[in-house]
Amino acid sequence: MADQTTVVTGAETPEAFLADRQAFWHSWTHFVIGTTIGVVILLILMAIFLV
């Protein structure tokens, strides 16, 4: 069988790990806020045009 090597490209220092987690959290909250706003706009438009 062939050997499979594992390459870890994650943060190596505590500061880099914290920066990586903060960047992820920033992206995640932007996604959640954008999706929530989109759903609210969709519901308002449905309330206007379907009633």
N, C-alpha and C positions, 0 to 999 in steps of 0.2 A: 504494500500500500504506500501511497505517496504521503509524505509528511506535510502537514498544513501549518504554516506559520501564522502567528497572531501579531498584528501590528496595532499598538495602542497609540492613538494620536490625541488623547485627551490632555487635560491640563495636568501639569506635573508639580506645580507649586500651589500652596494654599491660596495665594493671591490670584493666580491664573484660574484656579478652580472657582473661586468666588466671582471673578469677572465673567466666566463662562455661564455660571448659574444666573447672574444678574442679566446678562444678555438674553438668555433663554426666557426668563420671567418677563422681561420687557416685550419680547416678541409675542409671548403667549397672551399677555394682557391686551396688546394691540389687536390681536386676532379675536379675542373674546369680545372686546368692546365693539369692534367693527361688525362682527356677526350679530351682536345684540341690536345695534342700530339698524342693520339691514332688516332684521326680522320685525322690528317695531315699525319701520317705514312700510314694509310689506303689509303688515296688519292694518295700518292706518289706510293705505290705499285700498285694501280689500273692503274695509268698513265704508269707505266713501263710494266706491264704484259698484259694490255688490248689494247695497241696501237700497 
